[in-house]
Amino acid sequence: MTNNEFDMVNINNQIKKLHSYYSPTIIAEVNNEYVKIAKIKGDKVPWHTHENEDELFYILEGSLVMELEHQEPFIMQKGDVFVVPKGVKHKVNSDKECTILLIESKTTLHTGNVITEITKSIKNQKTHIF
Amino acid sequence: MTNNEFDMVNINNQIKKLHSYYSPTIIAEVNNEYVKIAKIKGDKVPWHTHENEDELFYILEGSLVMELEHQEPFIMQKGDVFVVPKGVKHKVNSDKECTILLIESKTTLHTGNVITEITKSIKNQKTHIF
């Protein structure tokens, strides 16, 4: 059965298509937000801030260390959902491979106001799957 | 380890707290959207439209029949993500229990412009967990 003119995606299939770490990939858009998936392994995400946008993290596989400025780091496990409020400086890392779902505004740069070797433009976040 | 001043929720734990069908429950808010979980069993969701808002469906457990006006119904399976674009009349049903995650604008009424026995206000969508 097909869904005719609109596209349905399966998150588990999309995860299999993720071939590199730190490459958020847009799987859907809803209103002003993008839903993205990404794999993280290591500590390459820099401290950064999204001044005007919240960012939701949902752990699909593995676990992730979430660090917020001026707070103790905490561990997110599979199924955990956490929203980094706008304006809060943060970074994430993971010793082992971790797969996450993100909800971010279409205007959000995934490394915020910081450009590093892992920074991808929105255009490049679309290239993997679309 | 705690996450200090901000709240983290675990979706699997929240699903266990869902005690009735057709009761979308807000688990997070990000920018202008609510993330909700709900269980569906049966065919009580009426045909309805959200004129100005897209609505994202993500199947966490089970399967769901998605019906869009003027199109063949299609089945969503676990892991499937589908966005009902704003203005598209739709309904969903499931013979067996199905657990879904929804992303909806804060202004969205979950049964759109149609009020039925299952319609819940946003306030009532918060009461289960918060």
Interface residues (C-beta under 8 A of the other chain):
Chain A: M1 T2 N3 N4 E5 F6 D7 M8 V9 N10 I11 N12 N13 I27 A28 E29 V30 N31 N32 E33 V35 E53 D54 E55 L56 Y58 M66 L68 Q71 E72 P73 F74 I75 M76 Q77 K78 G79 D80 V81 F82 V83 P85 I103 S105
Chain B: M1 T2 N3 N4 E5 F6 D7 M8 V9 N10 I11 N12 N13 I27 A28 E29 V30 N31 N32 E33 V35 E53 D54 E55 L56 Y58 M66 L68 Q71 E72 P73 F74 I75 M76 Q77 K78 G79 D80 V81 F82 V83 P85 I103 S105
